[in-house]
Amino acid sequence: MKIFVTGAKGFIAKNLIAELKAQGYSDILEYSKDDNLSLLTDYCKDADFVFHLAGVNRPTEQSEFMEGNFNFTASLLEGLKKNNNICPIMIASSVQATMDNPYGRSKKAGEDLLFNYSKETGAKVLVYRLPNVFGKWCRPNYNSAVATFCHNIANGLPITVNDRNVSMKLVYIDDVVGELIKALEGKENMSGDFCEVPIVHSTTLGEIVDLIYSFKNSREERSIPLMANEFAKKLYSTYLSYLPADQFAYSLKMNTDNRGSFTEFIKTPERGQVSVNISKPGIIKGNHWHNTKNEKFLVVCGKGVIRFRNFSSDEVITYNVSGEKLEVVDIPPGYTHHIENIGETDMVTIMWANEPFDPDKPDTYLMEV
């Protein structure tokens, strides 16, 4: 199958082409505004499906709206008709097609061209009126507030927010791409005459800004956003894609002594805290118990033993652990416990606790096993 993509260097097209290639579609005809019109005619002859993603949304002159969103669409359809090619064609329109502004009028004109073309030729047309699209590879300081905020905040640059209460409807690039591939397979999501991306997120400008700043602060706080919140999860992925290449890494505070080290990695109020514990050979750590706090230990390197004793018992329970056989050991409340490195090298243990450490309420009581 030969897939023809216009606007191939644009935000949506770059993500679509990458996913198509990842899924094994290798015959992709990429056309951008710098290519010769003769190439357009050739592609119109060979295409089995057209993703028409080219468009103009931030021109220097208003006349460029019609030139890019109407005239080019007319040239594309003329090329298909000239080659008697009635393959399916999808067009990326905008929710602004219902608005009386130069951009909206040009998008509506492009839609009408496509619908008339379908009536004339019988070709299948798929019109998507997209709201704001956000995600990786979107150009900042152009026409996307999300891209601009992510880029500027990630790079320590100022942002301007005129009205925090402005309502926004957004779709995530991966959801758009997933829907477009469904359309390619004939499984598009229809609503009347138009196609839709099923997942639309409603929020405000202020909420977006607050979330992005929280992502920036999360490194110092060793936190992550609530991944059960679909919008926060997608926005976090978007924000990370704008990090400067020399700032992917960040340091953690290692609490070190002659026994080894203990370092908090991630902590959240919803899912607890993850830490990395390094113990020197022969070292015992722990000898305490908890009322409610519970933990999971996973030794990933080295060799050790975890010992337990119920608060009201003299019986010692032993679990041998090793990086050669990954096994999680639960640490129940009411059991004093310790972990000993019985190997000849440092022992590395990943430790999860059901709550972040609170120095005012540590729920930790010393008692020898």
C-alpha positions as semicolon CSV with decimal commas, in nm:
position;residue;x (nm);y (nm);z (nm)
1;M;0,000;0,000;0,000
2;K;0,129;0,344;-0,095
3;I;0,037;0,608;0,162
4;F;0,054;0,971;0,050
5;V;0,112;1,227;0,330
6;T;0,100;1,600;0,262
7;G;0,257;1,843;0,508
8;A;0,507;1,569;0,578
9;K;0,737;1,792;0,786
10;G;0,458;1,915;1,011
11;F;0,381;1,816;1,367
12;I;0,098;1,568;1,305
13;A;0,257;1,422;0,993
14;K;0,593;1,358;1,162
15;N;0,424;1,160;1,437
16;L;0,201;0,975;1,192
17;I;0,488;0,882;0,960
18;A;0,698;0,758;1,252
19;E;0,415;0,533;1,372
20;L;0,337;0,406;1,023
21;K;0,699;0,305;0,976
22;A;0,705;0,144;1,321
23;Q;0,402;-0,064;1,221
24;G;0,569;-0,183;0,903
25;Y;0,424;0,056;0,644
26;S;0,729;0,124;0,430
27;D;0,586;0,278;0,111
28;I;0,513;0,630;0,232
29;L;0,502;0,919;-0,016
30;E;0,604;1,232;0,175
31;Y;0,521;1,574;0,034
32;S;0,598;1,912;0,192
33;K;0,560;2,272;0,083
34;D;0,915;2,293;-0,052
35;D;0,862;2,006;-0,297
36;N;0,791;2,061;-0,668
37;L;0,428;2,046;-0,780
38;S;0,523;1,783;-1,038
39;L;0,592;1,549;-0,747
40;L;0,238;1,614;-0,624
41;T;0,101;1,488;-0,957
42;D;0,316;1,175;-0,940
43;Y;0,204;1,097;-0,588
44;C;-0,161;1,154;-0,681
45;K;-0,119;0,882;-0,942
46;D;0,039;0,625;-0,711
47;A;-0,145;0,682;-0,382
48;D;-0,370;0,417;-0,229
49;F;-0,463;0,644;0,063
50;V;-0,409;1,017;0,120
51;F;-0,347;1,185;0,455
52;H;-0,390;1,553;0,373
53;L;-0,218;1,717;0,670
54;A;-0,076;2,026;0,496
55;G;-0,220;2,359;0,600
56;V;-0,152;2,716;0,706
57;N;-0,240;2,847;1,051
58;R;0,010;3,124;1,125
59;P;0,073;3,317;0,799
60;T;0,231;3,658;0,755
61;E;-0,061;3,766;0,532
62;Q;-0,428;3,668;0,573
63;S;-0,447;3,578;0,204
64;E;-0,214;3,284;0,281
65;F;-0,496;3,111;0,470
66;M;-0,691;3,051;0,149
67;E;-0,375;2,979;-0,047
68;G;-0,262;2,706;0,193
69;N;-0,593;2,565;0,314
70;F;-0,808;2,597;0,001
71;N;-0,595;2,639;-0,310
72;F;-0,352;2,361;-0,223
73;T;-0,640;2,128;-0,141
74;A;-0,789;2,213;-0,481
75;S;-0,458;2,127;-0,649
76;L;-0,442;1,798;-0,461
77;L;-0,794;1,696;-0,565
78;E;-0,730;1,805;-0,921
79;G;-0,423;1,581;-0,927
80;L;-0,626;1,285;-0,807
81;K;-0,899;1,349;-1,066
82;K;-0,643;1,390;-1,342
83;N;-0,506;1,045;-1,260
84;N;-0,853;0,890;-1,214
85;N;-0,752;0,800;-0,861
86;I;-1,048;0,776;-0,623
87;C;-0,856;0,641;-0,326
88;P;-0,976;0,744;0,023
89;I;-0,858;1,086;0,137
90;M;-0,844;1,224;0,490
91;I;-0,812;1,595;0,567
92;A;-0,706;1,761;0,891
93;S;-0,953;2,043;0,943
94;S;-1,016;2,242;1,259
95;V;-1,294;2,309;1,508
96;Q;-1,252;2,669;1,393
97;A;-1,416;2,573;1,062
98;T;-1,742;2,677;1,227
99;M;-1,608;3,025;1,311
100;D;-1,622;3,340;1,105
101;N;-1,252;3,425;1,092
102;P;-0,998;3,402;0,807
103;Y;-0,853;3,074;0,931
104;G;-1,193;2,918;0,999
105;R;-1,332;3,025;0,663
106;S;-1,034;2,877;0,480
107;K;-1,071;2,548;0,665
108;K;-1,445;2,536;0,591
109;A;-1,373;2,603;0,224
110;G;-1,131;2,311;0,219
111;E;-1,393;2,085;0,378
112;D;-1,653;2,185;0,121
113;L;-1,409;2,110;-0,160
114;L;-1,361;1,761;-0,023
115;F;-1,732;1,689;0,024
116;N;-1,809;1,811;-0,330
117;Y;-1,521;1,601;-0,462
118;S;-1,673;1,296;-0,294
119;K;-2,015;1,362;-0,450
120;E;-1,853;1,408;-0,790
121;T;-1,621;1,106;-0,788
122;G;-1,761;0,870;-0,526
123;A;-1,430;0,877;-0,337
124;K;-1,436;0,817;0,037
125;V;-1,349;1,134;0,226
126;L;-1,272;1,164;0,596
127;V;-1,287;1,509;0,752
128;Y;-1,146;1,557;1,103
129;R;-1,222;1,883;1,280
130;L;-0,939;1,875;1,531
131;P;-0,920;2,090;1,845
132;N;-0,581;2,186;1,989
133;V;-0,336;1,900;1,937
134;F;-0,045;1,858;2,179
135;G;0,248;1,620;2,209
136;K;0,611;1,569;2,114
137;W;0,764;1,747;1,813
138;C;0,514;2,033;1,815
139;R;0,681;2,363;1,732
140;P;0,694;2,601;2,032
141;N;0,631;2,976;2,011
142;Y;0,421;2,921;1,700
143;N;0,055;2,821;1,734
144;S;0,045;2,584;2,033
145;A;0,023;2,721;2,386
146;V;0,107;2,377;2,530
147;A;0,422;2,347;2,318
148;T;0,529;2,700;2,409
149;F;0,470;2,651;2,782
150;C;0,648;2,313;2,787
151;H;0,947;2,446;2,592
152;N;0,984;2,767;2,789
153;I;0,936;2,616;3,134
154;A;1,171;2,325;3,055
155;N;1,432;2,574;2,938
156;G;1,389;2,819;3,225
157;L;1,226;3,086;3,006
158;P;0,934;3,309;3,108
159;I;0,578;3,250;2,990
160;T;0,282;3,484;2,953
161;V;-0,067;3,385;3,068
162;N;-0,329;3,651;2,999
163;D;-0,627;3,461;3,140
164;R;-0,589;3,147;3,349
165;N;-0,960;3,071;3,317
166;V;-0,960;3,027;2,940
167;S;-1,120;2,690;2,862
168;M;-0,936;2,456;2,627
169;K;-1,021;2,133;2,449
170;L;-0,718;1,930;2,351
171;V;-0,635;1,600;2,185
172;Y;-0,308;1,414;2,233
173;I;-0,097;1,341;1,929
174;D;-0,082;0,965;1,993
175;D;-0,463;0,952;2,011
176;V;-0,483;1,144;1,683
177;V;-0,232;0,912;1,516
178;G;-0,412;0,606;1,649
179;E;-0,739;0,731;1,503
180;L;-0,577;0,809;1,167
181;I;-0,436;0,458;1,143
182;K;-0,784;0,322;1,220
183;A;-0,910;0,537;0,933
184;L;-0,644;0,386;0,710
185;E;-0,780;0,044;0,805
186;G;-1,140;0,151;0,737
187;K;-1,231;0,169;1,109
188;E;-1,267;0,545;1,149
189;N;-1,477;0,694;1,429
190;M;-1,768;0,870;1,253
191;S;-2,008;1,130;1,393
192;G;-2,245;1,244;1,122
193;D;-2,052;1,374;0,823
194;F;-1,732;1,411;1,024
195;C;-1,475;1,187;1,189
196;E;-1,363;1,236;1,548
197;V;-1,074;1,156;1,776
198;P;-1,257;0,978;2,062
199;I;-1,052;1,117;2,351
200;V;-1,081;1,495;2,402
201;H;-0,948;1,656;2,719
202;S;-1,118;1,964;2,867
203;T;-0,916;2,189;3,096
204;T;-0,811;2,550;3,152
205;L;-0,499;2,741;3,066
206;G;-0,422;2,785;3,435
207;E;-0,448;2,414;3,507
208;I;-0,209;2,339;3,220
209;V;0,047;2,590;3,346
210;D;0,025;2,462;3,704
211;L;0,077;2,105;3,591
212;I;0,381;2,190;3,379
213;Y;0,543;2,384;3,663
214;S;0,475;2,086;3,891
215;F;0,659;1,865;3,641
216;K;0,959;2,097;3,658
217;N;0,952;2,095;4,039
218;S;0,910;1,718;4,055
219;R;1,282;1,663;4,016
220;E;1,360;1,845;4,338
221;E;1,059;1,691;4,512
222;R;1,141;1,342;4,374
223;S;0,777;1,308;4,272
224;I;0,584;1,210;3,961
225;P;0,234;1,309;3,850
226;L;-0,066;1,086;3,905
227;M;-0,050;0,857;3,603
228;A;-0,412;0,751;3,649
229;N;-0,501;1,101;3,527
230;E;-0,484;1,054;3,148
231;F;-0,433;1,421;3,070
232;A;-0,156;1,466;3,328
233;K;0,019;1,152;3,199
234;K;0,011;1,276;2,838
235;L;0,112;1,630;2,931
236;Y;0,404;1,497;3,138
237;S;0,530;1,297;2,839
238;T;0,496;1,609;2,626
239;Y;0,689;1,820;2,877
240;L;0,977;1,572;2,894
241;S;1,016;1,587;2,515
242;Y;1,111;1,955;2,548
243;L;1,389;1,904;2,801
244;P;1,727;2,039;2,681
245;A;1,952;1,752;2,574
246;D;2,206;1,836;2,843
247;Q;1,944;1,827;3,120
248;F;1,800;1,477;3,095
249;A;1,983;1,373;3,412
250;Y;1,934;1,512;3,762
251;S;2,102;1,430;4,091
252;L;1,951;1,263;4,395
253;K;2,053;1,321;4,756
254;M;2,250;1,017;4,874
255;N;2,251;0,966;5,250
256;T;2,585;0,792;5,300
257;D;2,780;0,654;5,596
258;N;3,024;0,370;5,659
259;R;2,744;0,114;5,613
260;G;2,659;0,223;5,257
261;S;2,388;0,462;5,138
262;F;2,015;0,524;5,126
263;T;1,864;0,735;4,848
264;E;1,503;0,838;4,787
265;F;1,417;0,791;4,418
266;I;1,044;0,861;4,375
267;K;0,770;0,946;4,622
268;T;0,401;1,013;4,570
269;P;0,107;1,051;4,811
270;E;-0,093;0,802;4,602
271;R;0,158;0,521;4,551
272;G;0,419;0,564;4,822
273;Q;0,795;0,594;4,799
274;V;1,071;0,407;4,615
275;S;1,427;0,417;4,747
276;V;1,763;0,257;4,670
277;N;1,955;0,103;4,959
278;I;2,321;0,000;4,926
279;S;2,475;-0,210;5,204
280;K;2,843;-0,292;5,249
281;P;2,946;-0,656;5,314
282;G;2,861;-0,771;5,667
283;I;2,634;-0,474;5,735
284;I;2,292;-0,512;5,899
285;K;2,030;-0,241;5,844
286;G;1,690;-0,213;6,007
287;N;1,605;-0,367;6,343
288;H;1,280;-0,177;6,366
289;W;0,907;-0,232;6,318
290;H;0,604;-0,034;6,199
291;N;0,240;-0,005;6,304
292;T;0,088;0,074;5,965
293;K;0,374;0,144;5,729
294;N;0,457;-0,151;5,508
295;E;0,737;-0,211;5,260
296;K;0,859;-0,433;4,979
297;F;1,228;-0,525;4,943
298;L;1,385;-0,637;4,616
299;V;1,756;-0,722;4,615
300;V;1,887;-0,662;4,262
301;C;2,260;-0,706;4,324
302;G;2,453;-0,899;4,585
303;K;2,349;-1,155;4,843
304;G;2,167;-1,111;5,169
305;V;1,924;-1,236;5,427
306;I;1,608;-1,070;5,562
307;R;1,505;-1,168;5,915
308;F;1,169;-1,108;6,084
309;R;1,033;-1,148;6,435
310;N;0,675;-1,085;6,536
311;F;0,648;-0,818;6,805
312;S;0,507;-1,071;7,052
313;S;0,716;-1,375;6,953
314;D;1,072;-1,505;6,990
315;E;1,063;-1,699;6,663
316;V;1,289;-1,558;6,389
317;I;1,175;-1,599;6,028
318;T;1,446;-1,596;5,760
319;Y;1,438;-1,521;5,388
320;N;1,750;-1,552;5,175
321;V;1,768;-1,296;4,891
322;S;1,998;-1,253;4,594
323;G;2,036;-1,048;4,278
324;E;2,066;-1,378;4,093
325;K;1,701;-1,460;4,169
326;L;1,478;-1,154;4,180
327;E;1,217;-1,200;4,449
328;V;1,004;-0,942;4,631
329;V;0,977;-0,975;5,007
330;D;0,685;-0,803;5,181
331;I;0,755;-0,636;5,515
332;P;0,428;-0,659;5,714
333;P;0,344;-0,425;6,003
334;G;0,406;-0,563;6,352
335;Y;0,726;-0,750;6,257
336;T;1,062;-0,616;6,356
337;H;1,300;-0,681;6,068
338;H;1,646;-0,626;5,931
339;I;1,843;-0,701;5,616
340;E;2,204;-0,824;5,626
341;N;2,458;-0,831;5,345
342;I;2,612;-1,179;5,365
343;G;2,801;-1,149;5,036
344;E;3,145;-1,017;4,947
345;T;3,027;-0,719;4,740
346;D;2,787;-0,430;4,791
347;M;2,424;-0,537;4,808
348;V;2,170;-0,317;4,627
349;T;1,809;-0,327;4,741
350;I;1,511;-0,149;4,585
351;M;1,276;-0,057;4,869
352;W;0,913;0,049;4,832
353;A;0,711;0,194;5,118
354;N;0,337;0,253;5,106
355;E;0,382;0,617;5,213
356;P;0,652;0,883;5,175
357;F;0,871;0,924;5,481
358;D;0,731;1,181;5,724
359;P;0,986;1,283;5,990
360;D;0,700;1,405;6,213
361;K;0,524;1,068;6,191
362;P;0,792;0,813;6,105
363;D;0,596;0,509;6,237
364;T;0,933;0,341;6,299
365;Y;1,023;0,179;6,633
366;L;1,365;0,030;6,716
367;M;1,373;-0,336;6,822
368;E;1,637;-0,603;6,764
369;V;1,532;-0,903;6,563
